Amino acid sequence: MGLREYAIRRAIECVVLLILATTLNFFIFRLMPGNPLAMYIENPMFKAETKQLLIKRFGLDRPLWEQFLIYFKNMFTGYYGISFRYLKPVSELIFGPRLFNTVVLMMSSTLLAVLLGVIFGVVSAWRRGTKVDVSSLVVGLVLYSMPVFWLGLLILLVFAYYFGILPFGGTITRGLHHQNLLHYIADYLWHLLAPMTTLTLINFGSYLLIVRNTMLDVLTQDYMLTAVAIGVDKRTLLFSYAMRNAMLPLVTIVAINLAFVMSGAVITETVFSWYGMGRLIYSSVMERDYPVLEATFWFIAVMVIIANFIADIVYAYLDPRIRY
């Protein structure tokens, strides 16, 4: 099977998977106990007429099958309902500053973590058994097993509280009059530094371990030993032979991590009060804002499916044996 036929087959499978994920996303919230509007309408200040108007406004008075058809249509036409908490269209809450801030945070931390993880992982595997390898392995294991909230609080304690060189949280300094665009960007990057460093360090540990272990496996393959025996130089051996095959597992991990950019880093954004999608999801869970959760979970599912499709195509390009 060629690459084109393989891509078409995977695209069809992704469409079927998207339909199943969309259906499951609808019933998950309907199976949860309780009335989604209970905490809003069960208020002694609300009259019975007001409660009925709210229920009708959110379409909860209609049969379940009709709610599903409306939901299914809305998901693919761009209307995601009204937020219970903010009483605004969900699209306004998602496609705004929150999504931009999360994309900046997740993309910057992921790219830095991948770059550092590949560099240190390759060097560690190439110099297996040396002090460089042992040190990299210890650092990777410590960072990989470290709770993200603990690392975030530690960074705040040291660099914000004791040294005072980083802000305690937020996206920009409130009440500060920014003189120009460059001043605003500098203030934004200053607030970005702490959460970005936290996510970079946490992800760096996992990427380092993955690249190192994969490189060690590749370096012991028969074709690598044959390449050494026939006199292939070390540069070609490392970059053309070893790294291309060692990158395959990393492609999947990076694709999945980028797919979850929609959800943001919920814990990290909460610790640093970063105005992003992670905090929106957290507050929506606490406030039972089901329309927001329904829309964000659907988008996460879509992005995961797309990311897996792209990863499969990259896999097939890097290793033709996968086209089956």
N, C-alpha and C positions, 0 to 999 in steps of 0.2 A: 504494500500500500504506500503510495506516494504521500508527500507532505500535504498536498492540496486535498486529497481524499480524506486524509486523517483529520485535517482542520475542519472540513465540512461535517464529518461524523461527530467530532467533539462539539461543534456549534449546535447541532441538533440536540445532542444530549444536554447541553447547557440550557437550551430553551425549555426542555421538559423539566429539568431540575428547577428552573426559575418558577415555573407554574406550580410545582409541588411546594416550593418554599413559600410562595405567595399564599397558597391555600393554608399551609400550616401556620403561617404568621397570623392569619385571621382567627383561627380557632384557639390558638394558645391563650389569647387574652379573654376569649369568651369562656374558656374552661376555668379561669381563675375564679375563686369564690368571691361573692359579694357583688354589689352594684357599683360599677365604675364611677357613677356620679353621686354615690352615697355621701361621701365626705363634703360634697358641695351643696347638695339639695336638702340633706337632713339637717336643716338649720331652722330653729323655731322662728326666725325672722322671715323665712320664706313662706308665702302663702301656698295653698294647694295648687292654685292656678299657675303660679310662677314655676312650681316644680314640674307640672305637666308641660309647660312651655319649653322648659329646659330639656326635658326628655324628648319632646318632639323635635326640638332644634337640633339635637345630636343624633336623631334618627333611631333612638333606642326603643321606640314604640312599634317599629316595623318587625315583621317576621324575620327569623334568622336567615333564611335563604335569600330574602330580599336585601338584607344588610350585606350579605356576602357578595351578591351581584354588584351592588353599589360600590362596595369596597374594592372589588376586583377591577372594576372599571376605573375608579379613582386612582388606584395605584399606577396604572399605565397611562393616565391622562394628566397627571401632575397635580391633582387635587387631593390633599392628604388630611382634610378635615380641619376642625377648630380645636385648639388647645383648651383643655378644661381649666388649666391654671391661668394662662395668660389671656384667654379669650381672643386669640389672634389666629390667623391661618398658620398651620404648622409649617408650611413652606417658608413663611417669613422668618420663623425661628431658626430653621435649619440652614437655608441658603442666605446667610448673612455673615456678620463678623465672627460668629461662633465657628462656622465651618472654616473660614479663612484662617483663624487663629489655630485651629486644630491641625489643619493641613501644614501650616508653617512649622508647628512644633513637631509633628510626627515625621514629616519629610526630612527636616534638617537632622533630627536625632537618628533616624534610620540610615540616612546616607553616611553620616559620620561613623555610626557603629559598624556598618558594612565595610567601609574603607579601612578602619582600624582593625576590624576583625580579620579581614583578608590578609592584610599586611603581616600582622603578628601571628596569625595562624599558619601562613606559609613559611615564615621564618622559623617558627617553632618546630614545624614538621621537618623542615629541611635540616635543622640542627638538632635533631632528636637526641635526647639524653644529655645535652649540655645544660649549663646553668641558665642560658637563655630560654631553653625549652621548659625547664622545671619552673622558672619564675613566671613565665607566661601561663603555664598550666595552673599554677596556684592562684594567680590573679583572676584568670578566667573562671575557675571554680568558685572563688569567693564572690565575685560579682554576679555569677549566674544564680547562686543560692541566696543572695541577699534580698530581703523584702524591699520592694520599690518604695513603699511608704516610709520605711525606716531610713533608707538612704536619702530620701527627699527631706525628711525632718533633720537628719544629720547635717546636710548641706545648709539648711536654714539656720541651724544652731551655730555652726562654725562661721559661715561666710556672711550671714545676715545679722545674727545677734552679737557674736564676739568681735568680728572684724568690721562689720558694717559696710562691706563692699558690694553686697547684693540686696535687693529689696526683699521684703518678707512675703510678697505675693502681688497678685494683680497682673494686668496686661500693660497698663500705662500708669503713670503717676497721676492720681486724682488731684484736681485743683491746680495742677501745674500748667502755666501758660506756655505752650510750645511756640518758640519764635518762628520756626520755619519747618519745612518738611524733614530736613536732615535732623533737626533737633527731635522731632517726633519719632523718626526711625531709630535714632540712637537710644531714646528712652524705651522704645518697644523692645529692641534687642537686649537692653540691660535687664528687662524683666524676663525675657525669653531664656537668658543664659542658664539660670538655675534649673528649671524643668527640663530644658534640652540636655543639660549635662547629666541629670538623673537618668533619663531614658537612654541616653547614649551609653552610659556605663553599664546599665542593666543589660541592654541588648548586645553590647560589645562582648560580654562574657560568653553568651551563647554562640555568637558568630565565630568567635575565636576557637571555641571547642569543636564546633562543627567542621570548620575549615581544617583545623589541625588533624582531627581524626580521619577525615576524608582523604586528605593529602597523604597521610601515613598508609592508608589502604591502597591508594593509587601507586605510591612509590614502591610497593612490594609486588606489584603485578608483573607477570612474565614479560609483557611487552616493554616495560620500563627497564627491566634487567637486560633485555635484548638490546635496547637502545644504548645502554651504558656499555655493553660489550662491543658494539660496533663503533664506538667512539663518538657518539653524539655529544656536543658540547653542553655544559651545564645550563646555560641560558636557554637554549632550545629545549632541553630536557624539562626544565622547570615550567616555562611559560607555554610552550606549544604542546607538550605531552601531558604533564601532570595537572596544571591548573585548569585546563579546559574540562577535564573529566571530574576534577574535584569540585567544580562549581555547580554541578547538577543539584545536589541537595540544598545548596545555598539559594538557588533560584526559587525553590518552593517556599522556603522560610521567608525570604524577602517579599515574595509575591503575597503571601498570606498576611504578613505584617503591614504591607502597604494597603491591603484590602480593608483592614480594620482601622484605616485612618478616619473613617466616618464616625466610628465610635469614640475615637480619641483615647487618651490614656486617662480613664476615669479617676483612678486613685491619684495619679500625678497631678492632674488638673485640679482635683479637690484640695490636695495638700498645698499647692502653690496658688490657689484661687485664680487659676488661669481661665479666662472667659472663652471657653470652647465647648465642643460637643460633649466631652466627657462630663463636665459639670451639668450640662443640660440633661443628659441621661440620668445622672445621679439624682438631680432634683425632681425629675419626672417620675422616677421610681418612688421616691419618698412621698411625692404628692399624688401618686397614682394617676398621672397624666397619660392615659392610655393612647390617645391619638398621636402624641409625640413619640412614645415608645414604639408604637406600631409602625410609624413611618421610618424611624431610625433603624429599627431592626430589619425592615424590608430593604432599606438601602445597604445595610451591612451585608445582607444575604446576596444582593445583586453584585456588590463589589467583590465579595469572596468568589462567586461563580466566575466573574470576568477575570479575576486574578488567576484562578486555577486554569482557566482556558489559555491565558497568555503564557503561564508557566509550562503548560503541556506543549504549546507550540515551540517555545524556546527549548524545551527538553528535546523535542523531535529534531530541531535544527542542530543542537549540539551533539546529539547521539542518535543517528539514523536508525539504530536498532529498536528504538521505542515505537516506530511507526508500524503498529500491528492492528 
